[in-house]
Amino acid sequence: MDRKKILIASPSDVQEEREIARRLIDEWNHLHKEREQLDLIPVMWELDAWPENGDGVQETINRQLDIGNCDAVIGIFWTRIGTPTKVASGGAVEEIGLLEKAGKPVMLYFSAARPPRYGLDYGQLQQVDEYMADCQKKGYLTWEYQDPADFEEQLRAHLHKMVTDKFCHSSASGRPEDVRTPQLTRYADYRQLLRNRLTLLVDRGIDEYTDIEIPLEEVFIDLHIEERYGKKISHDDLLKQTFYGKCPTNVLLLIGDPGAGKSTLLQHYAMRCLEGRHHSLFPDAAEVRVVFIELRRLVFDDDRKQPLPLAEQVVSSYQALSLHKEEVESWWPLQGSAEKMLVLLDGLDEVTESERRQAICDWIDEEASVNRNRCFIVTTRRTGYAASEGIELKGTHKSATLADLDKGQQKKFLRKWFRAATAYEQENGRRRSDESSPEEQADALYAYIYPEDNQSSGELVDDMERKRRRGVQEIAVIPLLLKLMALLYKLRGYKPDSRISLYRLVFKYLLHGREKARKLALDIDPEQSETVLAQLAYTMQKQMRLDCSEKEMKDSMELRFRSQNTSVTLDEFFTFIVGRSGILKPNGEAYRFWHKTFQEYLASREMARQSRSSDDFVGSIVRHFGDTAWEWDETLKFYFAQIEDRVFDSFMEQLFVAGMATDVLDNNLQLMQTMIREAKEFSVTALCGKLNDPEIALRAYWHV
């Protein structure tokens, strides 16, 4: 087997990209090593250097890494050129120059991300610009990328092309020919790439921690699916009922709230089939091939305003494999054969334009009707699928909804997650954040959430605290938030006392903590950032919008931003929020909050701020309380968890008035109960006063 050494050369400000490059080299080996009889070896100082005295740092690195015998180099630059050496402006520049002189392939990448204002060395940045200009004058084809995700997508395609062109040869070189049919050989490559992408769940790190990578199957738990009339079944039984039941169909619409685990369940189904563990899902299938596509990335035919055929979508989504449409079409099982194809389509709700969502539904109907051996599962939030607006599947299909986690599922997930996270710490040589066992950590967090289930702990919980814990229990049923609680507890020992306290810490972390640890944080504190974003979120809520253009967002934030004491510009702030924080994300030509709950939480922060300065603002909330078109239930829950007792009293005083429409309370009883439970100060002054008010309608007493 031939071996080629690929040097990864860069200064210290692109650590994430360096790790991506190493991972993509490993990925290439997984996909092509045996077939090509070629092993790519990543060369990095982190892996291959060791402490040693010598003539100079760079000379020692050059010798230890055997730079001169590397076969190609991937060079990556952003804001730094590096530490000057005896012969070059930086160590990476010297390493690249050595391979250039030897006639080796050189792949140069320059980040186009806006550099951070805080801690930036403008001299270093200027040298990077000069180096890029010099390379281009020499005739180099350099490449710019927007962010780490863009870098990964570009390098994956470029690496394969470079290696194929420079290092791969025909079967005459002595490598054994592949005895499989060509189309299945290519599917095997695709299958391996898909496994690499779906195997791990990555949890965001905090402070000095980088991301925690956990194998999906080590933490996945059985999910319950809610059918009509409240009946619940397992996710395995759901597929059998859909594809083999009394009224079988080959299309399943899976609906779930934000954070309910829709995408994770698709990953689980995919991994079961990719690894040959599909028999409990498809008992009659000898093999189940898998296609996984994010619907927001579908490619459309602009003339017909329809998505391209499924085979062309696979080619577009996995360009690194250089597939052809005819190859992919040959993967489809023949009608009535022993093979099946599972087509997983994730995130209908993430497609902004309603016309495109309807076009996608029509496309799914058409693709599913061609071959019954192709089984489709489509995920969406409730808001993304609206039959009243024409956004619906018209062909035969089954609909099901993901249920909340029950207490048994929560306990099982916590135990599995803490075991996997602890194993990851140990495997990567990290200091344990807690010396207790994973089971003890999981049980301690569960006991905090459900003190009534753990009387042996000796914890005394009064009535007030029980009410707070009920708020925690409401968020623990959501897989995404339960995982976040586990992460914060493991790394900080943090136990939220409410949903609002959990979101506050999440936003402080997203706005400051993670990038501060990477020395990329802006010179603006998280409170200032949140104040500016709260103004934007509140404006969008009032306009009932989820998407805005960059200009509209900046116009909404500009006045509030100017009042902040910071040297950061609004352009720099917006770039940071979109590119680094994970709070805003591009959506086509527009932008939106990463999760709708982010917008609702931030809007509530602005409402709470305005309530403190104006009683009239509380009156506006009362006037909208029964407005079904307003749709601010989640925002109101956040809002009432933050306000002072006098504001809560003011709301009750203005809501319960003579001649009030009690049907408003009838329609919003559950919301009222939640708001009273969430209320920060649990004030009862106004409520008691209304009980003694003879002018209040008798029916209103029951609600009070």
C-alpha positions as CSV (number, residue, x, y, z in Angstrom):
1,M,0.0,0.0,0.0
2,D,1.3,3.4,-1.0
3,R,1.5,6.2,1.6
4,K,1.4,10.0,1.1
5,K,2.0,12.5,3.8
6,I,-0.2,15.6,3.8
7,L,1.2,18.6,5.8
8,I,-1.4,20.9,7.5
9,A,0.4,24.3,7.8
10,S,-1.1,27.3,9.4
11,P,-0.7,29.9,12.2
12,S,-2.5,29.4,15.5
13,D,-5.7,31.3,14.8
14,V,-7.4,28.6,12.7
15,Q,-7.4,25.6,15.1
16,E,-10.9,24.6,14.1
17,E,-10.0,24.5,10.4
18,R,-6.8,22.4,11.2
19,E,-9.0,19.8,13.0
20,I,-11.4,19.8,10.0
21,A,-8.5,19.2,7.6
22,R,-7.2,16.3,9.7
23,R,-10.7,14.8,10.0
24,L,-11.3,15.1,6.2
25,I,-8.0,13.2,5.5
26,D,-9.2,10.4,7.8
27,E,-12.6,10.5,6.0
28,W,-10.9,10.1,2.6
29,N,-9.0,7.1,4.0
30,H,-12.3,5.5,5.2
31,L,-13.9,6.0,1.8
32,H,-11.0,5.2,-0.6
33,K,-8.0,3.7,1.2
34,E,-8.7,0.0,0.4
35,R,-9.9,0.5,-3.1
36,E,-7.1,2.9,-4.1
37,Q,-4.5,1.1,-2.0
38,L,-3.4,4.5,-0.8
39,D,-3.1,5.7,2.8
40,L,-3.1,9.5,3.5
41,I,-1.2,10.5,6.6
42,P,-1.9,13.9,8.2
43,V,1.2,15.7,9.4
44,M,0.7,18.3,12.1
45,W,3.0,19.6,14.8
46,E,0.3,18.7,17.4
47,L,0.6,15.1,16.4
48,D,4.3,14.7,15.4
49,A,6.4,17.3,17.3
50,W,7.9,16.9,20.8
51,P,9.9,19.2,23.2
52,E,13.6,19.3,22.2
53,N,16.5,21.8,22.3
54,G,18.1,22.8,19.0
55,D,19.2,25.5,16.7
56,G,15.8,27.1,16.5
57,V,12.1,26.3,16.9
58,Q,11.2,26.2,13.2
59,E,14.3,24.2,12.3
60,T,13.4,21.7,14.9
61,I,9.8,21.4,13.7
62,N,11.0,21.0,10.1
63,R,13.3,18.1,11.1
64,Q,10.8,16.4,13.5
65,L,7.9,16.6,11.0
66,D,10.2,15.7,8.1
67,I,8.7,18.5,6.1
68,G,10.9,18.0,3.1
69,N,9.5,14.5,2.6
70,C,5.8,15.5,2.8
71,D,3.9,14.9,-0.5
72,A,1.4,17.8,-0.4
73,V,0.5,20.7,1.9
74,I,-2.8,22.3,2.9
75,G,-2.1,26.0,4.0
76,I,-4.7,27.9,6.0
77,F,-4.6,31.6,7.0
78,W,-7.0,34.1,8.6
79,T,-5.7,37.0,10.7
80,R,-2.1,35.9,11.5
81,I,1.0,35.1,9.4
82,G,2.7,33.5,12.4
83,T,6.1,33.9,14.2
84,P,8.9,35.1,11.9
85,T,11.6,32.5,11.2
86,K,15.1,33.0,9.9
87,V,14.0,32.8,6.3
88,A,10.3,33.6,6.2
89,S,7.6,35.8,7.7
90,G,6.1,32.9,9.5
91,G,6.6,29.2,10.2
92,A,3.7,28.1,8.0
93,V,5.0,30.3,5.1
94,E,8.4,28.6,5.4
95,E,6.9,25.1,5.4
96,I,4.8,25.9,2.3
97,G,7.8,27.4,0.6
98,L,9.9,24.2,1.1
99,L,7.2,22.1,-0.5
100,E,6.7,24.6,-3.3
101,K,10.4,24.5,-4.2
102,A,10.2,20.7,-4.3
103,G,7.3,20.8,-6.8
104,K,4.8,19.3,-4.4
105,P,1.0,20.2,-4.6
106,V,0.1,23.3,-2.5
107,M,-3.5,24.0,-1.6
108,L,-3.9,27.5,0.0
109,Y,-7.0,28.7,1.8
110,F,-7.7,32.2,3.2
111,S,-10.6,32.9,5.5
112,A,-12.9,35.8,4.4
113,A,-14.6,35.9,7.8
114,R,-14.5,39.4,9.4
115,P,-11.6,39.5,11.9
116,P,-12.4,40.3,15.6
117,R,-11.7,43.8,16.6
118,Y,-10.7,42.8,20.1
119,G,-7.1,41.6,20.4
120,L,-6.4,41.9,16.6
121,D,-2.8,42.5,15.5
122,Y,-3.2,44.7,12.4
123,G,0.5,44.1,11.4
124,Q,-0.1,40.4,11.2
125,L,-3.3,40.9,9.2
126,Q,-1.5,43.1,6.7
127,Q,1.2,40.4,6.3
128,V,-1.5,37.8,5.5
129,D,-2.9,40.1,2.8
130,E,0.5,40.7,1.3
131,Y,1.3,36.9,1.3
132,M,-2.0,36.1,-0.5
133,A,-1.2,38.8,-3.1
134,D,2.3,37.4,-3.6
135,C,1.0,33.9,-4.0
136,Q,-1.6,35.1,-6.6
137,K,1.2,36.9,-8.5
138,K,3.1,33.6,-8.7
139,G,0.1,32.1,-10.4
140,Y,-1.3,30.2,-7.3
141,L,-5.0,29.5,-7.5
142,T,-5.9,30.4,-3.9
143,W,-9.3,29.8,-2.3
144,E,-11.3,31.9,0.1
145,Y,-13.9,30.5,2.5
146,Q,-16.6,32.2,4.6
147,D,-16.6,30.1,7.8
148,P,-15.4,26.7,9.1
149,A,-18.5,24.9,7.6
150,D,-17.7,26.4,4.2
151,F,-14.1,25.4,4.5
152,E,-15.1,21.8,5.3
153,E,-17.4,21.7,2.3
154,Q,-14.7,23.1,-0.1
155,L,-11.8,21.1,1.2
156,R,-13.7,17.9,1.1
157,A,-14.2,18.3,-2.7
158,H,-10.7,19.7,-3.4
159,L,-8.9,17.1,-1.4
160,H,-10.5,14.3,-3.3
161,K,-9.8,15.9,-6.7
162,M,-6.1,16.7,-5.8
163,V,-5.4,13.2,-4.5
164,T,-7.1,11.5,-7.4
165,D,-5.2,13.7,-9.9
166,K,-1.7,13.5,-8.2
167,F,-1.6,10.2,-6.4
168,C,-4.1,7.7,-7.7
169,H,-3.3,5.5,-10.7
170,S,-5.0,2.8,-12.8
171,S,-5.4,-0.8,-11.8
172,A,-2.2,-1.5,-13.8
173,S,-0.2,-0.2,-10.9
174,G,-0.8,-3.5,-9.1
175,R,-3.8,-2.6,-7.0
176,P,-6.5,-5.2,-7.0
177,E,-9.5,-4.4,-9.0
178,D,-12.8,-4.1,-7.2
179,V,-15.0,-7.1,-7.9
180,R,-18.3,-5.3,-7.0
181,T,-20.5,-3.8,-9.7
182,P,-19.5,-0.2,-10.4
183,Q,-22.8,1.3,-9.1
184,L,-22.6,-0.6,-5.8
185,T,-18.9,0.3,-5.4
186,R,-19.9,4.0,-5.6
187,Y,-22.8,3.4,-3.2
188,A,-20.4,1.9,-0.7
189,D,-18.3,5.1,-0.9
190,Y,-21.4,7.2,-0.4
191,R,-22.6,5.0,2.5
192,Q,-19.2,5.4,4.3
193,L,-19.3,9.2,3.8
194,L,-22.9,9.2,5.3
195,R,-21.8,7.1,8.2
196,N,-19.0,9.5,9.0
197,R,-21.4,12.5,8.9
198,L,-24.1,10.9,11.1
199,T,-22.1,8.8,13.6
200,L,-21.4,11.6,16.2
201,L,-23.5,14.1,18.1
202,V,-21.4,17.2,18.9
203,D,-22.3,19.1,22.1
204,R,-21.0,22.7,22.3
205,G,-18.2,23.2,24.8
206,I,-18.1,25.8,27.5
207,D,-15.3,28.1,28.7
208,E,-12.0,26.2,28.3
209,Y,-13.8,23.1,26.9
210,T,-13.9,22.4,23.2
211,D,-16.8,20.4,21.7
212,I,-17.8,17.1,23.2
213,E,-18.2,14.4,20.5
214,I,-20.5,11.5,21.5
215,P,-21.4,8.5,19.3
216,L,-25.1,8.8,18.5
217,E,-25.9,5.2,19.3
218,E,-24.4,5.5,22.8
219,V,-26.9,8.1,23.9
220,F,-30.0,7.4,21.8
221,I,-33.0,6.3,23.7
222,D,-36.3,4.9,22.5
223,L,-38.7,7.7,21.5
224,H,-42.4,7.6,21.7
225,I,-44.6,8.6,18.8
226,E,-48.1,10.1,19.5
227,E,-50.8,8.9,17.2
228,R,-54.4,10.0,17.1
229,Y,-56.4,10.1,20.3
230,G,-53.2,10.2,22.4
231,K,-52.1,6.6,21.7
232,K,-48.3,6.2,21.8
233,I,-46.1,3.7,20.0
234,S,-42.4,3.1,19.7
235,H,-40.4,4.6,16.8
236,D,-39.7,1.1,15.5
237,D,-43.3,0.1,15.5
238,L,-44.1,3.4,13.7
239,L,-42.1,2.4,10.7
240,K,-43.6,-1.1,10.6
241,Q,-47.1,0.2,10.8
242,T,-46.4,2.8,8.1
243,F,-44.7,0.5,5.6
244,Y,-46.3,-2.9,6.5
245,G,-49.5,-2.1,8.4
246,K,-53.2,-2.6,7.4
247,C,-53.0,0.5,5.2
248,P,-49.4,0.6,4.1
249,T,-47.8,3.6,2.5
250,N,-44.3,4.6,1.6
251,V,-44.4,8.1,3.0
252,L,-44.2,9.1,6.6
253,L,-44.6,12.7,7.8
254,L,-42.9,13.1,11.2
255,I,-44.0,16.2,13.1
256,G,-42.3,17.6,16.2
257,D,-41.8,20.7,18.2
258,P,-38.4,22.5,18.3
259,G,-35.8,20.3,20.1
260,A,-38.1,17.3,20.1
261,G,-35.5,15.1,18.4
262,K,-36.7,14.9,14.8
263,S,-33.3,15.1,13.2
264,T,-31.7,12.8,15.7
265,L,-34.4,10.1,15.1
266,L,-33.6,10.4,11.3
267,Q,-29.9,9.9,12.1
268,H,-30.8,6.8,14.2
269,Y,-32.9,5.3,11.4
270,A,-30.1,6.0,9.0
271,M,-27.4,4.4,11.1
272,R,-29.5,1.3,11.7
273,C,-29.8,0.7,8.0
274,L,-26.2,1.8,7.1
275,E,-24.9,-0.8,9.5
276,G,-27.2,-3.6,8.4
277,R,-29.3,-3.5,11.6
278,H,-32.5,-2.8,9.7
279,H,-34.4,-6.1,10.2
280,S,-36.7,-4.9,13.0
281,L,-37.6,-1.9,10.8
282,F,-37.8,-3.7,7.4
283,P,-38.2,-7.4,8.1
284,D,-38.5,-8.5,4.5
285,A,-35.5,-6.5,3.1
286,A,-32.2,-8.1,2.4
287,E,-30.6,-4.6,2.3
288,V,-31.8,-1.1,2.9
289,R,-29.9,1.7,1.1
290,V,-30.1,5.2,2.5
291,V,-30.4,8.7,1.2
292,F,-30.2,11.7,3.6
293,I,-31.0,15.2,2.4
294,E,-31.6,18.5,4.3
295,L,-34.6,20.0,2.5
296,R,-33.3,23.6,2.9
297,R,-30.4,22.5,0.5
298,L,-32.7,21.2,-2.2
299,V,-31.7,22.4,-5.7
300,F,-34.5,23.9,-7.8
301,D,-35.0,24.1,-11.5
302,D,-35.5,27.9,-11.8
303,D,-37.5,27.7,-15.0
304,R,-40.0,25.1,-13.7
305,K,-39.8,26.3,-10.0
306,Q,-39.6,22.6,-9.0
307,P,-36.9,20.7,-7.2
308,L,-34.6,18.6,-9.5
309,P,-35.1,14.8,-9.5
310,L,-33.9,12.9,-6.4
311,A,-30.8,11.4,-8.1
312,E,-29.6,14.9,-9.0
313,Q,-30.2,16.1,-5.4
314,V,-27.9,13.3,-4.2
315,V,-25.2,14.4,-6.7
316,S,-25.5,18.0,-5.6
317,S,-25.5,17.2,-1.9
318,Y,-22.4,15.0,-1.9
319,Q,-20.1,16.7,-4.5
320,A,-16.9,15.3,-2.8
321,L,-17.7,11.9,-4.3
322,S,-18.0,13.2,-7.9
323,L,-21.1,11.1,-8.5
324,H,-23.1,11.0,-11.7
325,K,-26.9,11.0,-12.0
326,E,-26.9,7.7,-13.8
327,E,-24.8,6.1,-11.1
328,V,-27.2,7.2,-8.3
329,E,-30.3,6.1,-10.3
330,S,-28.8,2.6,-10.5
331,W,-29.0,2.4,-6.7
332,W,-32.8,2.5,-6.7
333,P,-34.2,-1.0,-5.9
334,L,-36.3,-2.6,-8.6
335,Q,-40.0,-2.8,-7.9
336,G,-40.7,-6.0,-5.9
337,S,-37.0,-6.7,-5.2
338,A,-35.6,-7.7,-1.8
339,E,-33.8,-4.3,-1.4
340,K,-35.4,-1.1,-0.3
341,M,-34.3,2.5,-0.3
342,L,-34.9,4.7,2.8
343,V,-35.1,8.4,1.7
344,L,-34.7,10.7,4.8
345,L,-35.8,14.4,4.1
346,D,-35.1,16.6,7.1
347,G,-36.6,20.0,7.9
348,L,-39.5,21.1,5.7
349,D,-40.1,24.0,8.1
350,E,-36.6,25.3,7.5
351,V,-37.6,26.2,3.9
352,T,-38.7,29.8,4.3
353,E,-40.8,30.4,1.1
354,S,-44.3,28.8,1.4
355,E,-44.3,28.4,-2.4
356,R,-41.2,26.3,-2.2
357,R,-42.5,24.2,0.6
358,Q,-45.6,23.4,-1.4
359,A,-43.4,22.6,-4.4
360,I,-41.4,20.2,-2.2
361,C,-44.5,18.5,-1.0
362,D,-45.6,18.0,-4.7
363,W,-42.0,16.7,-5.5
364,I,-42.2,14.2,-2.6
365,D,-45.6,12.9,-3.9
366,E,-44.2,12.5,-7.3
367,E,-40.9,10.8,-6.3
368,A,-42.8,8.4,-3.9
369,S,-45.2,7.3,-6.6
370,V,-42.5,6.1,-8.9
371,N,-41.3,3.1,-6.9
372,R,-42.9,1.7,-3.8
373,N,-39.6,0.2,-2.7
374,R,-38.4,3.7,-1.9
375,C,-39.7,4.7,1.5
376,F,-39.7,8.4,2.5
377,I,-39.6,10.0,6.0
378,V,-40.1,13.8,6.1
379,T,-39.7,15.9,9.2
380,T,-41.2,19.2,10.0
381,R,-42.3,21.5,12.9
382,R,-46.0,22.0,13.2
383,T,-45.6,25.5,11.7
384,G,-43.9,24.2,8.6
385,Y,-46.8,22.1,7.4
386,A,-50.1,24.0,6.9
387,A,-52.8,22.3,4.8
388,S,-54.9,25.5,5.1
389,E,-52.2,27.3,3.1
390,G,-51.8,24.5,0.5
391,I,-48.6,23.2,2.1
392,E,-49.5,19.5,2.3
393,L,-48.7,16.1,1.0
394,K,-51.6,15.1,-1.3
395,G,-50.5,11.5,-1.9
396,T,-51.2,8.6,0.5
397,H,-49.1,9.1,3.6
398,K,-49.1,8.6,7.4
399,S,-48.6,11.4,9.9
400,A,-47.2,11.0,13.4
401,T,-46.0,13.4,16.2
402,L,-43.0,13.0,18.5
403,A,-44.2,12.8,22.1
404,D,-42.4,14.5,25.0
405,L,-40.0,12.5,27.1
406,D,-41.5,10.8,30.1
407,K,-39.6,10.5,33.4
408,G,-38.3,7.0,32.6
409,Q,-36.9,8.2,29.2
410,Q,-35.3,11.3,30.9
411,K,-33.5,9.1,33.5
412,K,-32.3,6.7,30.9
413,F,-31.0,9.5,28.6
414,L,-29.2,11.2,31.5
415,R,-27.4,8.0,32.5
416,K,-26.4,7.2,28.9
417,W,-25.3,10.8,28.2
418,F,-23.1,11.1,31.3
419,R,-21.4,7.7,30.6
420,A,-20.6,8.8,27.0
421,A,-19.4,12.2,28.0
422,T,-17.1,10.8,30.7
423,A,-15.7,8.3,28.3
424,Y,-15.0,11.1,25.9
425,E,-13.1,13.0,28.6
426,Q,-11.0,10.0,29.4
427,E,-10.2,9.0,25.8
428,N,-9.0,12.5,25.1
429,G,-6.9,13.0,28.2
430,R,-9.1,15.7,29.7
431,R,-9.3,16.5,33.4
432,R,-12.5,15.1,34.8
433,S,-14.9,18.0,35.6
434,D,-16.5,15.8,38.4
435,E,-14.9,12.9,40.2
436,S,-18.2,11.2,40.9
437,S,-19.3,8.4,38.7
438,P,-21.4,9.1,35.6
439,E,-24.3,7.3,37.2
440,E,-24.0,9.4,40.3
441,Q,-24.0,12.6,38.2
442,A,-27.0,11.5,36.2
443,D,-29.0,10.5,39.3
444,A,-28.1,13.7,41.1
445,L,-29.4,15.8,38.3
446,Y,-32.5,13.7,38.0
447,A,-33.1,13.9,41.7
448,Y,-32.9,17.7,41.4
449,I,-35.5,17.7,38.7
450,Y,-37.8,15.3,40.5
451,P,-37.2,15.6,44.2
452,E,-40.5,13.7,45.0
453,D,-39.0,10.6,43.3
454,N,-35.9,10.6,45.5
455,Q,-37.0,10.8,49.2
456,S,-33.8,9.1,50.3
457,S,-31.7,12.1,49.3
458,G,-32.8,14.0,52.4
459,E,-33.4,17.2,50.4
460,L,-36.1,19.4,52.0
461,V,-38.2,21.0,49.3
462,D,-40.9,23.5,50.4
463,D,-44.0,24.4,48.4
464,M,-42.4,27.4,46.7
465,E,-39.4,25.3,45.6
466,R,-41.8,22.6,44.3
467,K,-43.4,25.2,42.1
468,R,-40.0,26.2,40.7
469,R,-39.1,22.5,40.1
470,R,-42.3,22.1,38.1
471,G,-41.0,24.7,35.7
472,V,-37.8,22.7,35.4
473,Q,-39.8,19.5,34.8
474,E,-41.6,21.2,31.9
475,I,-38.4,21.8,30.1
476,A,-36.9,18.4,30.9
477,V,-39.4,16.7,28.6
478,I,-37.7,18.4,25.6
479,P,-34.7,16.4,24.5
480,L,-32.6,19.4,23.4
481,L,-33.1,21.3,26.7
482,L,-32.5,18.1,28.8
483,K,-29.2,17.6,27.0
484,L,-28.3,21.2,27.6
485,M,-29.1,20.8,31.3
486,A,-26.8,17.8,31.4
487,L,-24.0,19.6,29.7
488,L,-24.2,22.6,32.0
489,Y,-24.4,20.4,35.1
490,K,-21.4,18.3,34.0
491,L,-19.1,21.2,33.2
492,R,-20.2,23.7,35.8
493,G,-22.4,21.9,38.3
494,Y,-25.2,24.2,37.2
495,K,-28.8,23.4,38.1
496,P,-31.5,25.7,36.5
497,D,-34.4,26.6,38.7
498,S,-36.5,27.6,35.7
499,R,-36.6,27.7,32.0
500,I,-35.7,31.4,32.1
501,S,-32.6,30.8,34.1
502,L,-31.5,28.1,31.6
503,Y,-32.0,30.4,28.6
504,R,-30.1,33.3,30.4
505,L,-27.0,31.1,30.8
506,V,-27.3,29.8,27.3
507,F,-27.3,33.3,25.8
508,K,-24.5,34.4,28.0
509,Y,-22.5,31.5,26.8
510,L,-23.4,32.0,23.1
511,L,-22.8,35.7,23.2
512,H,-19.5,35.6,25.0
513,G,-18.3,32.5,26.8
514,R,-17.4,30.2,23.9
515,E,-15.7,32.9,21.7
516,K,-13.9,34.4,24.8
517,A,-12.3,31.0,25.4
518,R,-11.1,31.0,21.7
519,K,-9.9,34.6,22.0
520,L,-12.4,35.6,19.3
521,A,-14.9,37.5,21.5
522,L,-15.9,41.1,20.5
523,D,-15.2,44.0,22.8
524,I,-18.9,44.2,23.8
525,D,-20.3,42.5,26.9
526,P,-23.1,40.0,26.7
527,E,-25.6,42.3,28.4
528,Q,-25.1,44.9,25.7
529,S,-25.4,42.3,23.0
530,E,-28.6,40.9,24.5
531,T,-30.2,44.3,24.8
532,V,-29.6,45.0,21.1
533,L,-30.8,41.6,20.0
534,A,-33.9,41.9,22.2
535,Q,-34.9,45.1,20.3
536,L,-34.6,43.1,17.1
537,A,-36.6,40.1,18.3
538,Y,-39.4,42.2,19.8
539,T,-39.7,44.2,16.5
540,M,-39.9,40.9,14.5
541,Q,-42.5,39.5,16.9
542,K,-44.7,42.5,16.6
543,Q,-44.5,42.2,12.8
544,M,-45.1,38.5,13.1
545,R,-42.0,37.7,11.0
546,L,-39.4,35.0,11.3
547,D,-37.1,36.2,8.5
548,C,-35.7,39.7,7.7
549,S,-33.0,41.0,5.4
550,E,-29.7,42.1,6.7
551,K,-30.6,45.7,6.1
552,E,-33.9,45.3,7.9
553,M,-32.2,43.7,10.9
554,K,-29.5,46.4,11.1
555,D,-32.1,49.2,10.8
556,S,-34.0,47.7,13.7
557,M,-30.9,47.4,15.9
558,E,-29.1,50.6,14.9
559,L,-30.6,53.1,17.4
560,R,-30.2,50.7,20.4
561,F,-26.7,49.8,19.2
562,R,-25.6,53.4,19.1
563,S,-26.5,53.8,22.8
564,Q,-24.1,51.1,23.8
565,N,-20.6,52.1,25.0
566,T,-18.5,50.0,22.7
567,S,-15.9,50.4,20.0
568,V,-17.4,47.6,17.9
569,T,-19.3,48.6,14.7
570,L,-22.7,47.4,13.9
571,D,-21.3,45.6,10.8
572,E,-18.8,43.7,13.0
573,F,-21.5,42.9,15.6
574,F,-23.9,41.5,12.9
575,T,-21.1,39.4,11.4
576,F,-20.2,38.0,14.8
577,I,-23.8,37.1,15.7
578,V,-24.4,35.4,12.3
579,G,-21.0,33.8,11.9
580,R,-19.8,32.8,15.4
581,S,-22.5,33.0,18.1
582,G,-25.1,30.6,16.6
583,I,-28.0,33.0,17.4
584,L,-28.8,34.3,13.9
585,K,-28.4,32.2,10.8
586,P,-28.8,32.9,7.1
587,N,-31.9,31.5,5.5
588,G,-31.7,32.0,1.7
589,E,-31.2,35.7,1.1
590,A,-32.7,36.6,4.6
591,Y,-31.7,35.9,8.2
592,R,-33.6,34.4,11.2
593,F,-33.0,33.4,14.8
594,W,-31.5,29.9,15.0
595,H,-34.4,28.6,17.0
596,K,-37.8,30.3,17.2
597,T,-37.6,30.1,21.0
598,F,-34.5,32.3,20.8
599,Q,-36.6,35.0,19.2
600,E,-39.4,34.5,21.7
601,Y,-37.0,34.6,24.7
602,L,-35.3,37.8,23.5
603,A,-38.6,39.5,22.7
604,S,-39.7,38.8,26.3
605,R,-36.5,40.5,27.6
606,E,-37.4,43.7,25.7
607,M,-41.0,43.4,27.0
608,A,-39.8,43.1,30.6
609,R,-37.5,46.2,30.0
610,Q,-40.4,48.3,28.7
611,S,-42.7,47.1,31.5
612,R,-40.4,48.6,34.1
613,S,-40.7,52.0,32.5
614,S,-44.3,52.2,31.5
615,D,-47.6,50.9,33.0
616,D,-49.2,51.6,29.6
617,F,-47.1,48.7,28.2
618,V,-48.8,46.3,30.5
619,G,-52.2,47.5,29.2
620,S,-51.1,46.7,25.7
621,I,-50.5,43.1,26.7
622,V,-53.9,42.9,28.3
623,R,-55.5,44.2,25.1
624,H,-53.8,41.5,23.1
625,F,-54.4,38.6,25.6
626,G,-57.4,37.2,23.8
627,D,-56.2,37.9,20.2
628,T,-55.8,34.5,18.5
629,A,-53.8,36.1,15.7
630,W,-51.2,37.4,18.1
631,E,-49.6,34.0,18.8
632,W,-47.3,35.1,21.6
633,D,-48.0,32.4,24.1
634,E,-44.3,31.3,24.5
635,T,-43.1,34.9,24.7
636,L,-45.6,35.6,27.5
637,K,-44.4,32.6,29.5
638,F,-40.9,34.0,29.3
639,Y,-42.1,37.5,30.1
640,F,-44.0,36.6,33.3
641,A,-41.0,34.7,34.6
642,Q,-39.1,38.0,34.6
643,I,-41.4,40.7,35.8
644,E,-41.6,42.2,39.3
645,D,-44.6,41.7,41.5
646,R,-46.0,45.2,40.9
647,V,-46.1,44.5,37.1
648,F,-47.8,41.2,37.7
649,D,-50.4,42.9,39.9
650,S,-50.9,45.6,37.3
651,F,-51.6,42.9,34.7
652,M,-54.2,41.2,37.0
653,E,-55.8,44.6,37.8
654,Q,-56.3,45.4,34.2
655,L,-57.3,41.9,33.1
656,F,-60.1,41.3,35.6
657,V,-62.4,44.3,35.1
658,A,-66.2,44.7,35.2
659,G,-67.9,43.4,32.1
660,M,-64.8,41.4,31.1
661,A,-65.2,38.7,28.4
662,T,-64.8,35.4,30.3
663,D,-64.5,33.5,27.0
664,V,-61.0,35.0,26.8
665,L,-60.1,33.2,30.0
666,D,-61.9,30.0,28.8
667,N,-59.7,30.0,25.7
668,N,-56.5,30.8,27.6
669,L,-56.9,28.9,30.8
670,Q,-53.8,26.8,30.4
671,L,-51.8,29.8,29.4
672,M,-53.0,31.6,32.5
673,Q,-52.1,28.7,34.8
674,T,-48.6,28.6,33.3
675,M,-48.1,32.4,33.6
676,I,-49.1,32.3,37.3
677,R,-46.8,29.4,37.9
678,E,-43.9,31.2,36.0
679,A,-44.5,34.5,37.7
680,K,-41.2,35.6,39.3
681,E,-42.6,37.0,42.6
682,F,-45.8,34.8,42.9
683,S,-47.7,38.0,43.9
684,V,-51.3,37.4,45.1
685,T,-52.2,40.9,46.1
686,A,-54.3,41.7,42.9
687,L,-55.8,38.3,42.8
688,C,-57.0,38.5,46.4
689,G,-58.4,42.0,45.7
690,K,-60.4,40.7,42.7
691,L,-61.9,38.0,44.8
692,N,-63.5,40.7,47.0
693,D,-64.6,42.9,44.1
694,P,-68.4,42.5,43.8
695,E,-68.4,44.0,40.2
696,I,-66.4,41.1,38.8
697,A,-68.6,38.6,37.0
698,L,-69.4,35.4,38.9
699,R,-67.9,33.2,36.1
700,A,-64.6,35.1,36.5
701,Y,-64.3,34.0,40.1
702,W,-63.7,30.5,39.0
703,H,-60.8,31.5,36.9
704,V,-59.3,33.7,39.7
